[in-house]
Amino acid sequence: MLAGVLLLAACSEEPKPVHQKVPEPQVVVTGYDAAKEPSAAVLALVPADATVLEVTDFDQLRLVLGFSTLDEATPAPERERFWRRLPRTAALSQGLLRPVDRRLRSEFAVTQDDVAWEASWSGPDARGWVLAFHDDVAMAAVRRAVEAGVGPLAGAVVDDDRHLVTSTQPPAVEDTWGTDPALVALTGGEAVSTYVERGCTPFDTVFGAGMQAQLAAAPAAALRALDELEAYSVALGTELVTVQLGEKRKDAFDRARLADVMPPTDPEFALVMSRAVADPASGRLGYVLADPPAAAKLTRERHLPFTVCPG
């Protein structure tokens, strides 16, 4: 009996299991973090009243095009070869500083090649941009170019510590897109370019004015069956396109198939992005990227069938 008591006592003294706490995914941005992918890092700089964000990752472009070591010491013919190839990609920007690159290089030893990524945003009451420079760039030289009013740098704001140049003074973090969990969830993927928009796209914008009135019964019914779309993102790569519509999308398959039943876009969507797949749980759509420059054009001009508003 004593042995039994000792055994029970020993069992009662065994340590309780310790369960590891799994950190919850970040739902808001608390500040600018250069370690994040550009589409996520920039959220802390985008004013809350913006409705559209476009991000172009030039470092990613250099990598996929085979120019990962390109810098100011690279011979001019090699640098120009990269910029000649850029228009054949899905880049949403051709480089904000490119028009004044020659002056920047000769007078300030700064060039578009020093930019890691850039982003621009717009909306009814918001318009601006940001350039993220490489860590080894002398920001004092960039500041002199800003003070000299070179091209788009005139009136810009230089952040030496974070190696950023913004078109205006950045807002407080609490007044940015970073405080919107829905927008944070749509960004952060590796991509050549990323486009994010709040809200859906009017039918006339996607397919052309007056086309909705000409829809046959089946396409019209498909349009009415769509759920509301509060925001979406399009991550353009070199071979694939990843679309995020937000979690738990019952209409994910319907939106992925819209291009098959709706009027053609210009350029024609099916020839640019093909072989659609959809995941209702995550709200993701995927496409094979057949024509990168045309995909960038469709995205910038908002001719994307899967973003159309219910009608």
N, C-alpha and C positions, 0 to 999 in steps of 0.2 A: 504493500500500500504506500509506503514511504517513497519507493522508487517511482510509483505512479504520480505522486504529488510533485516530486522533483522534475519528472518529465513534463507535467503540465506547466510547472513554473518556468521551465526552460522554454517551452513553446510560447508562453505568454510574453517572454522577454525578447522574442525575435523582432528585429527591426521591421517597421512597416515599409512596404514597398514605396519607393520614390518614383513618381511619374514625371518624366521630362515635360516641361512646358514648351509647347510648340508656338513660336511667335506668330501672331496674326499678321496676315499680309497688310502692308501699308495701304491705308485708304485715303489719306490726305498727304500733301507735301508740306513739310515744315520749313523748308528752305532750299535754296539752290544747291544741288549736289552734282558736281562735274563728273563723278564716277558713273552716273546713270547714263542710259542711252539718251541721245539728244531729245527725242520726243517726250521723254519723261522729265529730263533735267529742265527743259525750258518752261514747264508749267508754272514754276515759281516766278516767272517773269511776265507771263501773259495776263493782261488785265481782265478782270472778271466780266467786263461788258463786251469783250471780243466774241465773235461768233465763228470765225474760221482761223485755223492755224495751219501753216505749211512749214515743214522742216526738211532741209536737205543736208545729208551727212556726207560732206566732201571726203572725210577720211575713209568712210566706207566705200565711196566711189573709187578712190585711189587704190584701195585694196583689191576690189573686184576687177578693176581694169588693168591691174599689174603695175601700178605706180606707187606702191606703198612707201618707197624711200624718197619720194619726190619732196624737195624742199628748195630753199632759195639758192642752194649751191648746185642744183641740178642744171645741166646745160639747157639753154633756151629752147633748142629744137625738141628736146624731150618734154619740157613743160608744155610747149605748144601742141605736141602730139596728144597729150592728155586732154587738153581743152577742146581739141578737134573731135575727140571720141565722146566727150561728155554729152553732146546733143543726141547721141544714139542710145542713151540710157533713159531711165525713168526719173531723172532728176527734175524736181519741181522748180529749181532755180539754176540759172546758168552762171551764178556768181555775182553778188551785189556790187563787188568792187572791180569786176573785170573791165568796165568801161574806163576806169581811171587807173588801171594796173600799171601802165607804163610810167605815169607821173609818180605814183606811190613808190615804185621801185627805184627810180632815179633820184628822187628828192628825200625819201624817208626810209629807204631800205625795208619797206613793208610791201607785201603783195597779197593778192587773193590766195596764193598758195599757202599763206600762213593761217588761213581760216580753216578750222577743224569742221565746223558746221555752222549753218545759219538758219534762222527762222523768221517768218513774218506772220503777222496776224492782222485781222481786219474785222470790221463790224460797223453798225450804224454810228456808233460813238467812239470807235477805237481803231487805230491804225498805227502800226509800228513794226520794228524789226530788231533782231539781235544777232551779233556776230560773236562766235566763240573762237578765240585765237589759241594756237598751240602754246603750251606752257613755256617753251623756250623763246618766245617772241618778246622783244623788248617793248613793253607797253609805253615807255616814254616816247618812242618813235611814233607809235600809233597816236598818242596824245598830240604830238606836234602836227600830224596830218589832220586831226580833228580841228585843232586850233587854226590851221591854215584853210579850213573849209573845203577840203578836197572832195568833190563829188557828193555822194550821199552822206559822207561823214560830217558835213557841215551841221553844227548844232548838236552833235551826238554826245553821249555821256560815256566816259571811260571808267571802267572798274579795273584798276591795276591788279588787285589781289585775286580776282576771279577770272582775269583775262577775258573780260567781256566788253563789248561796245554795244550800247543800246541807242535807239533813235531818240528816246526821251528817258527821263528818270524812271527807273522801274517802280512799280507800285509796291506797297507793303504786301508781304506774303498772304495775309488774310484777305487781300483784295484781288487775288489772282485765281487762275484756273486750278491751282494746286489745292484749293479747299473744296473742290467738287469731286467726291469719290467716283462718280460715274465717268468723269473725264480722265481721272488718274487710271482707272481700270482699262481704258481704251488705248493707253500708250505704253511705251517702254520696250517694244519689240525692235529687234535689229532690222534695219531696212535702209535702202538707198534714200528713200524719201517717205515721209509720213504726212498724211493730210487728215485733219480732224475738223469736224463741223458740228455745231450744236443745232439740232433740229433736222427735219427731213427736207427734201428738195421738191419744190412745186413741179407738177407734171409738165407744164409748159417749158420749164427750164431744162428738164431732162430730155424731153422728146420733141419739143417744138410747139409754138403757139397754135392753138386750135386743134391739136391732134386728139385731145381727150374726147371731144365731141364726136369724133369719127370712130371711136372704139367699138368693136363688135361686142356682143353680149358676154362672151366668155372672158375676154380681157377686162372688161368693165367690172365683172363680178370678182375677178382676181384682185383688182385694185381695191375694191370695197372691203375685201376680206383681210387686208393687211392691218396689223396693229400699228399704233403710233410709234414714231421713232424720235427719241429725244436727242440722240447724238450718235455719231459713228466715226470710225477711223478707217483709213486705207493705208496699209503699209506696203509700199512698192519695193520689190527686191529686184534681183536680176532674172529670175526664172518664175517666181511665184508672187502672187498678191494675196495678202491676208487682210480680210475685212472684219472689223469688230462692231457689232450692233448693240452690245450689252447682253447681260446674262438672261437666260430663260426666255428665248424668243420662239414662241409658237409658230411664227410666220417665217422662220429662217429658210425652210425649203421653198416656200412661196416666193420669197424675195430673191433667192438664188435663181429661180426659174423665170423671173419676170422678163428678162431680156428675150426669151424665146417666144413670148406672146405679145409683146408690145411693139410699137413702131420702131424702126431702126434709128439709132443715134448716129452722129457724125463726129468722128469715124465710127463705123459699125462695131458695137460692143463685142459681139461674138467673135470678131476677127482679131480683137485686141486681148480680151480675157476669155478663156475657155475652160471647159471641163470643170464646172462648178461643183463644189462639195459644201455641205452645211452641217453644223452641229447646233441644234436648238438649245442644248443645255448651256453652252458657253456663249452662244450668239455669234459664232464665228463662221464666216464664209471663206472659201479658198478658191483661187483660180490659177490656172497656168497662164503665165505672162507671155503672150505671143509677140507683142509689139510694144516694147517699153516706151518709146517716145509718144506713141499714140495713147498709151495708158496714162501718161502724165498729162496729156492734153485733155482727155476725157475727165480726169479728176479735177484739174484746175477749172475747167468750164462747167463742171457739175452735171455731166451727161452720164450719170451712173444709175442704171435702172433700179438697183437694189436700195437706193436711198429715197425713192419717190414717196411722197406723202399719200396716205390713204385717200381714196376718192369716192 
